[in-house]
Amino acid sequence: MNVWTPQAGAARLPVMVWIYGGLWKYGAASMPHYDGAALAGSGVVVVTFNYRVGFEGFGQLPGVEDNRGLRDQLAALEWVRENIAGFGGDPDRVTVFGQSAGAAATALLATAPAAAGLFRRAIAQSIPAGARTPDEAEAVTAAIAAAAEVPPTAEALAALPPEALLAVQDAPLRTMAGPTAFAPVIDGDLVTGPPWTAFRAGAGRGVDLVCGFTHEEYRGQGPPAPPGVDVAAVAEAFGLDRAAAAAYRRSQPTLNDAELCTVMLSDAVVRMPTTWVAEAHAAAGGRTWLYDFAWRGPTLGAAHGIDVPLVFGTATTRPAARFLGSPPPADAAALSADLRAAWTSFAATGDPGWPRFHPDRPTTRIWDTPPTDAPYPLDASRRIWQRHAARS
């Protein structure tokens, strides 16, 4: 656990608890762009912590509790509830915020009965799709055990040194698509399905929610699509029918195939799942705010993860240079200050500073320099997915 506080003692300051991302298989609170000093300087107590990732956090084993990484997160939030007042924090004004896998964890915890009362507000930056059924998780375990040349049992895998598990953690990807074999397992307890299904049923509507995406989510997540990419095949790989590729082409007539694939993949991996979460939470009566981070960095554009160092005020750290260059552009500092002001205002008051998202009035904050508010910007994509995708 790491705690930054501007004022220890009985200050009763709002608390912000960070959950890092990393494809459910890597990450650490010690990474320099997660330093909470600048954010705490805005008048909040900032907490970061480590949780188990990879097979140790999300591998499925007979007789062993699923979703150990999520249970680590619950333990951290329970620690905050019991101890944060000693650091000047208000245990009744806790906001959980996270990005990518951390955003999905944030959304899942907001709907989990085990987390009820541990936080009031949530900020989910780039919520990805993905949860494993028990059968899928069992297949992941079998592939890892086979690659490690041990039986798929808790005893056999626990006897391996951690390095041996790390060496084979990508073995399941030989037969499955995606950058990671790991995701929360649908256990009927902490995880009942994708977070939008739980929100749709009314779970978590008492937790105020800010959620959003970067405008070019796929940039930085995978290799650029080649010029001759089969757009229809990409659509089918993500659960769309072949007519969806033609619909995307009609909606974006000026883009070449590679650019169109970036749009499609950005929608598939994050932008639509985040939209579904916002729609479900708002429709069930929750207080919801949506944003689109459209500011383009000098190296990867409005890529997945570019918002993180700007939220933390760590734009000059080495990891941030991947998105922001070194030194960052001149307007990055003002954008970072605006983001920190919005996030900390939400933590303190429940209002990030722009109109709420309603299904019939889908106002969206467009984060750019300057920020603006606009109707939902991805309506063409949303309609394509409504017509051409099978989803829960």
Secondary structure, DSSP 8 states (H G I E B T S, - for coil): -EEE-SS-EEEEEEEEEEE--STTT---TTSGGG--HHHHTTT-EEEE-----HHHHH---TTS-S-HHHHHHHHHHHHHHHHGGGEEEEEEEEEEEEETHHHHHHHHHHH-GGGTTS-SEEEEES-----B-HHHHHHHHHHHHHHHTS-SSHHHHHTS-HHHHHHHTTGGGGSS-SS-S---B--SSS-SSSHHHHHHTTTTTTSEEEEEEETTTTBTTB----TT--HHHHHHHTTB-HHHHHHHHHH-TT--HHHHHHHHHHIIIIIHHHHHHHHHHHHTT--EEEEEE---BTTTBS-TTTHHHHHHT-TTSTTTHHHH-SS--TTHHHHHHHHHHHHHHHHHHS--SS--EETTEEEEEEESSS-EEEE-TTHHHHHHHHHHB---
